[in-house]
Amino acid sequence: MKKIIPPFLLVALTAIFVSSCGGESTIPESESPCLGENKVFFQVEKYGSQFDSNYVFNGDFKVERTELTHLNDSTAEINFYNYAQGAANSENNLQIKVELHSKNGKKIEPGIYPYMGYSGDIWSMTTIISSKGTIYFNWVSGMPEQGHVEIKHIDKEVACGKFLLSVNKPDRSTIGHVELKGEWSTK
């Protein structure tokens, strides 16, 4: 004996099946590629550009807050602060500013963003803003490249990756010894 599925039941089952396919998938927070951990080390020594005297910082950069802004599909900006919004000005207040850029039809996506690597399709610019001025990863011919910012994940809400930036020419105050290394997340 054949079983006949009533047409209204068939329509209901089809609607349920179709609505469960496609659409946006949500990744549970426990499976997110960005875990919200920041283990950033920052060191600057013998850097005198813009400063009355050499600026020195050596230690962990404790991230208090972050900002992720997508200016368009080929430019994003990430800011890391070691102080709360509205905190009093302090000599120890630091901001890490990361700009991510792409060109030739590429969009901002996971990858290795070389520091000022303008000849490629993606590149980054990273500065550290202190109460005394802005710290750059300056470079002169003959030195090793400054490094890069690695993006492991980026979407409209969250990004995570790794800093691997370093310059070392302590006999030149416009370069000094500047390092920024470690895992970061905007979560």
C-alpha positions as CSV (number, residue, x, y, z in Angstrom):
1,M,0.0,0.0,0.0
2,K,1.4,3.4,-1.0
3,K,1.5,6.2,1.5
4,I,0.4,9.5,0.1
5,I,1.8,12.7,1.7
6,P,-0.9,15.3,1.7
7,P,0.0,18.4,-0.4
8,F,-0.1,20.9,2.4
9,L,2.3,18.8,4.5
10,L,4.6,18.5,1.4
11,V,4.6,22.3,1.0
12,A,5.4,22.8,4.8
13,L,8.3,20.3,4.7
14,T,9.7,22.0,1.6
15,A,9.5,25.4,3.2
16,I,11.3,24.2,6.3
17,F,14.0,22.5,4.2
18,V,14.6,25.5,1.9
19,S,14.7,28.0,4.9
20,S,17.4,25.9,6.6
21,C,19.7,26.0,3.6
22,G,21.8,29.0,2.8
23,G,21.7,32.2,4.7
24,E,24.4,33.4,7.0
25,S,26.1,30.9,9.2
26,T,27.0,32.1,12.6
27,I,30.2,30.9,14.3
28,P,29.8,30.2,18.0
29,E,32.0,32.5,20.0
30,S,33.9,29.4,21.4
31,E,34.9,28.6,17.7
32,S,35.8,32.2,16.7
33,P,39.3,32.5,15.2
34,C,39.8,35.6,17.4
35,L,40.0,34.7,21.1
36,G,40.3,38.2,22.5
37,E,43.8,37.7,23.9
38,N,46.5,40.4,23.5
39,K,50.1,39.6,24.2
40,V,51.9,42.6,22.7
41,F,55.5,43.5,23.5
42,F,56.7,47.0,22.7
43,Q,60.2,48.3,23.1
44,V,61.7,51.7,22.1
45,E,65.2,52.8,23.0
46,K,67.6,55.5,21.6
47,Y,64.7,57.0,19.5
48,G,65.0,60.8,19.6
49,S,63.2,62.0,16.5
50,Q,60.6,64.7,17.4
51,F,61.6,64.4,21.1
52,D,63.6,66.7,23.4
53,S,65.3,63.6,24.7
54,N,65.4,59.9,23.9
55,Y,62.1,58.2,24.6
56,V,62.3,54.8,26.3
57,F,59.7,52.1,26.8
58,N,60.4,48.4,27.3
59,G,57.7,45.9,28.3
60,D,54.2,44.5,27.7
61,F,51.6,46.8,26.0
62,K,48.5,46.2,28.1
63,V,45.6,46.7,25.8
64,E,42.7,48.6,27.5
65,R,40.6,49.2,24.5
66,T,40.5,48.8,20.7
67,E,38.8,50.3,17.7
68,L,38.3,48.7,14.3
69,T,37.2,50.9,11.4
70,H,36.6,49.9,7.8
71,L,37.0,53.1,5.7
72,N,36.1,51.1,2.6
73,D,36.8,47.6,1.2
74,S,40.4,48.3,0.6
75,T,41.3,50.4,3.7
76,A,40.9,49.6,7.4
77,E,42.3,51.1,10.6
78,I,42.9,49.4,13.9
79,N,43.8,51.4,17.1
80,F,45.0,49.8,20.3
81,Y,45.1,51.9,23.5
82,N,46.8,51.2,26.9
83,Y,44.4,53.6,28.6
84,A,40.7,53.9,29.1
85,Q,38.7,56.4,27.1
86,G,38.6,59.7,29.1
87,A,41.6,58.8,31.2
88,A,43.8,61.7,32.3
89,N,46.8,62.5,30.1
90,S,49.9,60.6,31.2
91,E,53.4,60.1,29.9
92,N,52.7,56.4,29.8
93,N,49.6,56.7,27.5
94,L,50.3,54.9,24.2
95,Q,48.3,54.3,21.1
96,I,49.2,51.8,18.4
97,K,47.7,52.8,15.1
98,V,47.6,50.2,12.3
99,E,46.5,51.1,8.8
100,L,45.8,48.2,6.4
101,H,45.7,49.0,2.6
102,S,45.1,47.0,-0.5
103,K,45.0,47.9,-4.3
104,N,44.5,46.3,-7.7
105,G,41.0,44.9,-6.8
106,K,42.2,43.2,-3.6
107,K,40.1,43.6,-0.5
108,I,41.2,43.7,3.1
109,E,41.4,40.1,4.1
110,P,43.7,37.7,6.0
111,G,47.3,37.8,4.9
112,I,50.8,39.3,5.5
113,Y,50.8,43.1,5.2
114,P,54.4,44.2,4.8
115,Y,55.3,47.5,6.5
116,M,55.0,50.2,3.8
117,G,55.2,47.5,1.1
118,Y,53.7,49.8,-1.5
119,S,55.0,47.7,-4.4
120,G,52.7,44.8,-3.5
121,D,48.9,44.6,-3.5
122,I,48.6,44.8,0.3
123,W,50.6,46.7,2.9
124,S,50.4,48.2,6.3
125,M,51.6,51.4,8.1
126,T,52.1,51.2,11.9
127,T,52.9,53.9,14.3
128,I,53.0,54.3,18.1
129,I,51.6,57.6,19.4
130,S,53.0,58.7,22.7
131,S,52.7,61.9,24.8
132,K,56.0,63.0,23.4
133,G,55.3,62.4,19.7
134,T,54.8,59.7,17.0
135,I,57.2,56.7,16.8
136,Y,57.8,55.3,13.4
137,F,59.7,52.2,12.2
138,N,62.2,54.3,10.2
139,W,64.6,52.6,7.9
140,V,67.7,53.3,5.8
141,S,69.2,51.4,2.9
142,G,71.2,48.3,4.0
143,M,69.0,47.5,7.0
144,P,66.7,44.5,7.2
145,E,63.1,45.1,6.2
146,Q,60.9,46.5,9.1
147,G,58.6,43.4,9.2
148,H,54.9,43.1,8.8
149,V,51.5,42.9,10.4
150,E,49.8,39.5,9.9
151,I,46.0,39.4,9.7
152,K,44.6,36.0,10.7
153,H,41.0,37.0,10.6
154,I,39.1,40.2,9.8
155,D,35.4,41.0,9.4
156,K,33.3,44.1,10.1
157,E,33.2,43.5,13.8
158,V,36.5,41.8,14.9
159,A,40.1,41.3,13.7
160,C,43.0,39.4,15.1
161,G,46.6,38.8,14.1
162,K,50.2,39.3,15.0
163,F,52.8,42.1,15.0
164,L,56.3,41.3,13.8
165,L,57.9,44.8,13.4
166,S,61.5,45.7,14.3
167,V,64.2,48.2,13.4
168,N,67.6,48.4,15.1
169,K,70.1,51.2,14.4
170,P,70.7,52.7,17.9
171,D,73.5,55.0,16.5
172,R,70.9,57.0,14.6
173,S,68.3,58.8,16.7
174,T,65.8,58.9,13.9
175,I,65.7,55.1,13.9
176,G,66.9,53.8,17.3
177,H,65.7,50.4,18.4
178,V,61.9,50.0,18.0
179,E,60.1,46.6,18.3
180,L,56.4,45.6,18.3
181,K,55.7,41.9,18.5
182,G,53.0,39.6,19.6
183,E,49.4,38.4,19.2
184,W,46.5,40.8,19.2
185,S,42.7,40.9,18.9
186,T,40.1,43.6,18.8
187,K,37.6,41.3,20.5
